[in-house]
Amino acid sequence: MTAATAFKVGNFNRGTSDMTVSRQWLSRSPDQRFLSLPDLKASVDARRERSIESRINTKKIEFLAPENPTTIQQTHDLSVGLPDGTVVSPSHWSFGQLSGLAKAPAGYLRTLPSQITADALSYGMRYNREGEAVKLYAAGDELLAATGPDYGRIFDAEVVDAVMQVAGSGLGDSRWKVPGVLDWRTNTYDPEAPVTTDSTTLFASDRDVFMFLVDDRNPIEVGKLPDGNPDLMFRGFYISNSEVGSGSLRLAAFYLRAVCCNRILWGVEGFEELTMRHSKYAPSRFVEQARPALASYAEGSTRKLIEGVEQAKAAKLAQDDDDALQFLAGRGFSRKMAERVMAASEEGEGRKPRTAWDFAQGITRAAHSIPNTDARIELEGEARRLLDKVTA
C-alpha cells in the first residue's frame, strides 16, 4: 500500500468519544500485546493446539487437595481429576466457573483451605447441580474453562483468522491496519506512526482476544471544518472474543475522526454492533453471520455514510426558532434543554438549527456537557435516532 501523509482533522465534538479500545490498551500487560496479526495468531494457535475439550459427567470429576498438608502452600493447592486419570489445575477463571456450576460462592471458597474447598465442590457437583454433564477445556496441565455441556465455543484462533482474511498482517499490506496517532498540538493525524508495544491495538490473553483496526490511509470527506479544510473520517472496527466464556463475541464497526496516543476514539459516528453469545449453535452462527458481516464491512463502500450526511443536511425540520423549539419539545426536550441544544448547534455549525443534521450535531454537542454518563449516552442516542430516521 502507498504510504499516506498526515491528515488535518477536527470536529471532534461531533459524534461520540469511545473508550473501549483505550480501556483495553490501559489494562494489557506487555505479554498480552502483539505487533502484528501473524504474531497474535501464532499465540492463540499455540493455545488451541495444546488444548483439549471434553464433555464429562459431573459425578466423575474429582477435586483433589493434599490429604495431610504440612505447609501453608499445600492448603491452597487444588487440582481437578478427570476420568482418564489426567490431573489439571484450575485457573482463577475456571475455578470461578467450577464454583458456579456447583452453585457455590467462589469468593468464599477462595478463603478456605483447599481440603475444605475440594469437599464443597465435590458435594455441589453431585447434589446441587441439576445437569449431568459439564464441558471442560484444558491446555496441558491447566484447566482453562468449565462450562455447561451446550456451551458453543468460538475459538479465538478462528476469530483472528477471520480478521486476517480482510486485514493481512494488520500493518498496512491491506487497507486495514493498526491505527496511527493524533497530534493534539497540530490536529494532524499520522496513519504511518510506527507500531510498538505502547501503540498496538492487538491484544490476547489466556482468557480473550481483542483487535482494533482502521482504514486510515483512505479518509472520507463528510463536510468542512470551521477553517474550511475538509472534515475527514475513517472507517474502523474492533472485534473481541473469549473462548473460555468470559465474554461474548462482539464485532463493532463505525466511522471515526482520529485515534489519540492513549487509543481513545474521537468523533465516532455510524456505530453498528453484532454480539454473539456462546450458545449451542454459536460456532455455526459465527461462520454464517459474523465472518460474512466482517468481510462485507471490510470491502464495503463509503457511499452510505456520505449519502446519509447529505440526506440529513437536506432534511429541513424547522423554518425558524419557534419551529425548532416545537420540534425539540415534540421529542421530549424541556424548554431549557431545547435552548441549550439550539445554542450548541449554532456554536458548532455557525448557524441556527434548521435541518436534521443541525439538530443532531446540537444534541450531541449539548450531551458533552452532561456529567452523568447514563444521561449523556441517552442524549447521544437521541441524536443517532434522529439521523437514522431521516436517512433510513
C-alpha positions as CSV (number, residue, x, y, z in Angstrom):
1,M,0.0,0.0,0.0
2,T,1.2,3.5,-0.7
3,A,2.2,5.5,2.4
4,A,-0.1,8.4,3.2
5,T,0.8,11.8,4.5
6,A,-0.6,13.2,7.8
7,F,-4.2,14.4,7.6
8,K,-5.6,17.6,9.1
9,V,-8.6,16.5,11.3
10,G,-11.1,18.1,13.6
11,N,-14.8,18.4,14.6
12,F,-14.2,16.0,17.4
13,N,-17.2,17.4,19.2
14,R,-19.4,15.7,16.6
15,G,-20.3,12.1,17.2
16,T,-19.1,10.5,20.4
17,S,-15.8,9.5,22.0
18,D,-15.4,5.8,22.6
19,M,-13.2,4.5,25.4
20,T,-13.5,0.8,24.5
21,V,-10.1,0.5,22.8
22,S,-8.4,2.7,25.4
23,R,-9.6,0.5,28.3
24,Q,-8.1,-2.5,26.6
25,W,-4.9,-0.6,25.9
26,L,-4.6,0.5,29.6
27,S,-5.2,-2.9,31.1
28,R,-2.9,-5.1,29.0
29,S,0.4,-6.3,30.3
30,P,3.4,-6.5,27.9
31,D,3.0,-10.2,27.2
32,Q,-0.6,-9.6,26.0
33,R,0.4,-7.0,23.4
34,F,1.2,-8.0,19.8
35,L,2.8,-6.1,17.0
36,S,1.1,-7.9,14.1
37,L,-1.8,-10.2,13.4
38,P,0.5,-13.1,12.5
39,D,2.2,-12.8,15.9
40,L,-1.2,-12.7,17.6
41,K,-2.4,-15.7,15.6
42,A,0.7,-17.7,16.5
43,S,-0.1,-17.2,20.2
44,V,-3.7,-18.2,20.0
45,D,-3.0,-21.1,17.6
46,A,-0.4,-22.5,20.1
47,R,-3.0,-22.4,22.8
48,R,-5.6,-24.2,20.7
49,E,-3.2,-26.8,19.5
50,R,-2.3,-27.9,23.0
51,S,-5.9,-27.7,24.3
52,I,-8.4,-30.5,24.7
53,E,-12.2,-30.1,25.1
54,S,-14.2,-32.8,26.8
55,R,-17.8,-33.4,27.9
56,I,-17.8,-35.2,31.3
57,N,-20.4,-36.5,33.7
58,T,-20.3,-34.3,36.8
59,K,-20.1,-37.4,39.1
60,K,-16.9,-38.5,37.5
61,I,-15.0,-35.3,38.3
62,E,-12.7,-35.4,41.4
63,F,-11.5,-32.4,43.3
64,L,-8.1,-33.1,44.8
65,A,-6.1,-31.5,47.6
66,P,-3.2,-32.7,49.7
67,E,-4.5,-35.0,52.4
68,N,-2.1,-34.1,55.2
69,P,-0.8,-30.6,54.4
70,T,2.4,-29.6,56.1
71,T,2.9,-26.2,54.6
72,I,0.7,-23.2,54.0
73,Q,1.0,-23.6,50.3
74,Q,-0.4,-27.1,50.5
75,T,-3.6,-25.6,52.0
76,H,-4.0,-23.7,48.7
77,D,-3.2,-26.5,46.3
78,L,-6.3,-27.7,44.4
79,S,-6.5,-30.0,41.4
80,V,-9.2,-31.5,39.2
81,G,-9.0,-35.2,38.4
82,L,-10.6,-36.4,35.2
83,P,-11.9,-39.9,34.4
84,D,-8.9,-40.8,32.1
85,G,-6.5,-40.2,35.0
86,T,-5.5,-36.7,33.9
87,V,-5.0,-34.1,36.6
88,V,-5.3,-30.4,35.9
89,S,-5.1,-27.3,38.0
90,P,-7.9,-24.7,37.6
91,S,-7.0,-21.2,36.5
92,H,-8.5,-18.3,38.5
93,W,-11.2,-18.0,35.8
94,S,-12.1,-21.7,35.6
95,F,-12.2,-22.0,39.4
96,G,-14.9,-19.4,39.4
97,Q,-16.8,-21.3,36.6
98,L,-16.5,-24.6,38.6
99,S,-17.9,-22.9,41.7
100,G,-20.8,-21.5,39.7
101,L,-21.6,-25.0,38.3
102,A,-21.5,-26.4,41.8
103,K,-23.7,-23.5,43.0
104,A,-21.0,-22.4,45.5
105,P,-19.7,-18.9,46.1
106,A,-16.2,-18.7,44.5
107,G,-15.1,-15.7,46.6
108,Y,-15.8,-17.5,49.9
109,L,-14.3,-20.8,48.7
110,R,-11.0,-19.0,47.9
111,T,-10.7,-18.1,51.6
112,L,-10.9,-21.7,52.7
113,P,-8.2,-24.4,52.9
114,S,-8.2,-26.4,49.7
115,Q,-9.1,-29.5,51.6
116,I,-12.5,-28.0,52.6
117,T,-12.9,-26.4,49.1
118,A,-12.5,-29.8,47.4
119,D,-15.2,-31.3,49.6
120,A,-17.6,-28.4,49.0
121,L,-17.1,-28.6,45.2
122,S,-17.5,-32.3,45.1
123,Y,-20.7,-32.1,47.1
124,G,-22.0,-29.3,44.9
125,M,-21.3,-31.1,41.7
126,R,-23.0,-34.2,42.8
127,Y,-26.0,-32.8,44.7
128,N,-26.6,-29.2,43.8
129,R,-26.2,-29.4,40.0
130,E,-29.2,-30.3,38.0
131,G,-27.4,-31.2,34.8
132,E,-25.4,-34.4,34.5
133,A,-22.5,-33.1,32.4
134,V,-20.0,-30.3,32.1
135,K,-17.7,-29.2,29.3
136,L,-14.1,-28.8,30.3
137,Y,-11.4,-27.1,28.3
138,A,-7.8,-27.7,29.3
139,A,-4.3,-26.8,27.9
140,G,-1.6,-29.0,29.2
141,D,-2.0,-29.3,33.0
142,E,-4.2,-26.2,33.3
143,L,-7.9,-26.1,33.2
144,L,-8.9,-23.0,31.2
145,A,-12.7,-23.2,31.3
146,A,-15.6,-25.2,32.8
147,T,-19.0,-24.6,31.3
148,G,-22.4,-26.2,30.8
149,P,-22.5,-29.0,28.2
150,D,-24.1,-26.9,25.5
151,Y,-21.5,-24.1,25.5
152,G,-20.7,-23.3,21.9
153,R,-17.0,-22.4,21.8
154,I,-15.9,-20.0,19.2
155,F,-12.1,-20.3,19.2
156,D,-10.0,-17.1,19.5
157,A,-7.8,-18.5,16.7
158,E,-10.8,-18.7,14.3
159,V,-11.7,-15.0,15.1
160,V,-8.1,-13.9,14.4
161,D,-8.1,-15.9,11.2
162,A,-11.3,-14.2,10.0
163,V,-9.7,-10.8,10.6
164,M,-6.5,-11.8,8.8
165,Q,-8.6,-12.7,5.8
166,V,-9.5,-9.0,5.4
167,A,-6.5,-7.3,7.0
168,G,-3.5,-9.4,6.2
169,S,-0.7,-8.6,8.8
170,G,-2.6,-5.6,10.1
171,L,0.5,-3.5,9.3
172,G,-0.7,-1.8,6.1
173,D,-0.4,-4.6,3.5
174,S,-4.2,-4.2,3.1
175,R,-6.5,-1.3,3.7
176,W,-6.9,-2.3,7.4
177,K,-4.1,-1.7,9.9
178,V,-3.2,-0.8,13.5
179,P,-4.1,2.9,13.7
180,G,-1.8,5.9,13.6
181,V,-1.8,8.7,16.2
182,L,-3.4,12.1,16.5
183,D,-1.1,15.0,17.3
184,W,-3.2,17.3,19.5
185,R,-0.8,20.3,19.0
186,T,-1.4,20.5,15.3
187,N,-4.7,18.5,15.0
188,T,-3.0,16.3,12.4
189,Y,-3.4,12.5,12.3
190,D,-0.5,10.4,11.1
191,P,-1.5,7.0,9.8
192,E,2.2,6.0,9.4
193,A,3.1,6.2,13.1
194,P,5.2,3.1,13.9
195,V,3.5,0.1,15.7
196,T,5.1,-0.5,19.1
197,T,4.1,-2.3,22.3
198,D,2.9,1.1,23.5
199,S,0.7,1.9,20.5
200,T,-0.5,-1.5,19.3
201,T,-4.2,-2.4,19.4
202,L,-3.8,-6.1,19.0
203,F,-4.3,-8.0,22.3
204,A,-4.7,-11.5,23.7
205,S,-4.5,-13.3,27.0
206,D,-5.3,-16.8,28.2
207,R,-8.9,-15.6,28.5
208,D,-9.6,-13.5,25.4
209,V,-8.6,-11.7,22.2
210,F,-9.2,-8.1,21.1
211,M,-8.4,-6.4,17.8
212,F,-9.0,-2.8,16.6
213,L,-8.1,-1.8,13.1
214,V,-8.7,1.2,10.8
215,D,-8.7,2.1,7.2
216,D,-6.8,5.3,8.0
217,R,-5.0,5.9,4.7
218,N,-8.2,6.5,2.9
219,P,-10.1,9.3,4.5
220,I,-13.8,10.1,3.7
221,E,-14.8,13.8,3.3
222,V,-18.1,14.4,5.0
223,G,-18.1,18.2,5.2
224,K,-15.9,21.1,6.2
225,L,-14.0,22.1,9.3
226,P,-14.6,25.6,10.7
227,D,-11.4,26.7,8.9
228,G,-12.6,25.5,5.6
229,N,-10.5,22.3,5.4
230,P,-12.2,19.0,4.7
231,D,-13.9,17.2,7.6
232,L,-12.3,13.8,7.3
233,M,-13.5,10.5,8.7
234,F,-12.0,7.0,8.6
235,R,-13.6,3.5,8.8
236,G,-12.7,1.3,11.8
237,F,-13.8,-1.8,13.6
238,Y,-13.0,-3.8,16.7
239,I,-13.7,-7.4,17.4
240,S,-13.4,-9.3,20.7
241,N,-14.0,-12.9,21.8
242,S,-13.4,-15.2,24.7
243,E,-13.1,-18.9,24.0
244,V,-13.2,-19.6,27.8
245,G,-16.5,-17.8,28.3
246,S,-15.5,-14.5,29.9
247,G,-17.4,-12.6,27.2
248,S,-19.4,-12.9,24.0
249,L,-18.1,-12.4,20.6
250,R,-18.5,-8.7,19.7
251,L,-18.0,-7.0,16.4
252,A,-18.4,-3.2,16.2
253,A,-18.0,-1.2,13.0
254,F,-18.1,2.6,12.8
255,Y,-16.6,5.8,11.4
256,L,-14.2,8.0,13.4
257,R,-12.2,11.1,13.0
258,A,-9.0,10.2,14.9
259,V,-7.3,8.0,17.4
260,C,-5.1,9.6,20.0
261,C,-2.0,8.2,21.7
262,N,-3.9,6.6,24.6
263,R,-6.3,5.0,22.0
264,I,-9.4,7.0,22.6
265,L,-11.6,7.1,19.5
266,W,-12.8,10.6,18.7
267,G,-15.7,11.8,16.6
268,V,-17.3,8.3,16.3
269,E,-20.4,8.1,14.1
270,G,-22.5,5.4,12.4
271,F,-21.8,2.8,15.2
272,E,-23.1,-0.7,14.4
273,E,-22.6,-3.7,16.6
274,L,-23.1,-7.5,16.3
275,T,-23.0,-9.5,19.6
276,M,-23.0,-13.3,19.6
277,R,-23.3,-15.3,22.8
278,H,-21.5,-18.7,23.0
279,S,-24.7,-20.7,22.9
280,K,-25.1,-24.1,21.4
281,Y,-25.1,-23.0,17.8
282,A,-22.6,-20.1,18.1
283,P,-19.8,-21.8,16.1
284,S,-22.1,-22.2,13.1
285,R,-23.6,-18.7,13.5
286,F,-20.0,-17.3,13.5
287,V,-19.4,-18.9,10.2
288,E,-22.8,-18.0,8.7
289,Q,-23.1,-14.4,10.1
290,A,-20.1,-12.8,11.8
291,R,-17.5,-13.7,9.2
292,P,-19.6,-12.5,6.3
293,A,-20.5,-9.3,8.2
294,L,-16.8,-8.6,8.8
295,A,-15.9,-9.3,5.2
296,S,-18.8,-7.2,3.9
297,Y,-17.9,-4.2,6.0
298,A,-14.2,-4.5,5.1
299,E,-15.0,-4.4,1.4
300,G,-17.9,-2.0,1.7
301,S,-18.5,1.3,0.0
302,T,-18.3,4.6,1.9
303,R,-21.3,5.8,-0.2
304,K,-23.8,5.0,2.6
305,L,-22.1,7.4,5.0
306,I,-21.7,10.2,2.6
307,E,-25.3,9.9,1.3
308,G,-26.6,9.8,4.9
309,V,-24.8,13.0,5.7
310,E,-26.2,14.7,2.6
311,Q,-29.7,13.5,3.4
312,A,-29.5,14.8,7.0
313,K,-28.3,18.2,5.8
314,A,-31.1,18.3,3.3
315,A,-33.9,17.3,5.7
316,K,-35.3,20.6,6.8
317,L,-37.2,20.3,10.1
318,A,-37.7,24.0,11.1
319,Q,-38.3,27.3,9.4
320,D,-37.5,29.5,12.4
321,D,-36.6,29.3,16.1
322,D,-40.2,28.7,17.2
323,D,-40.4,25.7,14.8
324,A,-37.1,24.5,16.2
325,L,-38.3,24.7,19.8
326,Q,-41.6,23.0,18.9
327,F,-39.7,20.2,17.1
328,L,-37.5,19.6,20.2
329,A,-40.4,19.7,22.5
330,G,-42.1,17.1,20.4
331,R,-39.1,14.8,21.0
332,G,-39.3,15.2,24.8
333,F,-36.9,18.1,25.4
334,S,-37.6,20.6,28.1
335,R,-37.5,24.3,27.2
336,K,-34.2,24.7,28.9
337,M,-32.6,21.7,27.2
338,A,-34.0,22.7,23.9
339,E,-32.5,26.2,24.2
340,R,-29.1,24.5,25.1
341,V,-29.3,22.3,22.1
342,M,-30.1,25.2,19.8
343,A,-27.2,27.3,21.2
344,A,-24.8,24.3,20.9
345,S,-25.9,23.8,17.3
346,E,-25.3,27.4,16.4
347,E,-21.9,27.4,18.1
348,G,-20.8,24.3,16.3
349,E,-22.4,24.8,12.8
350,G,-22.2,28.5,12.6
351,R,-25.9,28.8,12.0
352,K,-29.2,28.3,13.8
353,P,-30.6,24.7,13.6
354,R,-32.9,24.0,10.8
355,T,-32.0,20.6,9.4
356,A,-31.8,17.1,10.9
357,W,-28.0,17.4,10.7
358,D,-28.0,20.7,12.6
359,F,-30.3,19.3,15.4
360,A,-28.3,16.0,15.7
361,Q,-25.0,18.0,16.0
362,G,-26.5,20.3,18.6
363,I,-27.9,17.4,20.6
364,T,-24.5,15.7,20.6
365,R,-22.6,18.8,21.5
366,A,-25.1,19.5,24.3
367,A,-24.6,16.0,25.6
368,H,-20.9,16.5,26.1
369,S,-21.7,19.0,28.9
370,I,-23.7,16.4,30.9
371,P,-21.7,14.9,33.7
372,N,-23.9,11.9,34.3
373,T,-22.8,9.1,32.0
374,D,-26.2,7.4,31.6
375,A,-27.9,10.7,30.8
376,R,-25.2,11.7,28.3
377,I,-25.4,8.3,26.5
378,E,-29.2,8.6,26.3
379,L,-29.0,12.1,24.8
380,E,-26.3,11.0,22.3
381,G,-28.7,8.1,21.4
382,E,-31.4,10.6,20.6
383,A,-29.1,12.2,18.1
384,R,-28.4,8.9,16.4
385,R,-32.1,8.0,16.3
386,L,-32.8,11.3,14.6
387,L,-30.3,10.8,11.9
388,D,-31.4,7.2,11.4
389,K,-35.0,8.3,10.9
390,V,-34.1,10.8,8.1
391,T,-31.5,8.5,6.4
392,A,-33.5,5.2,6.5
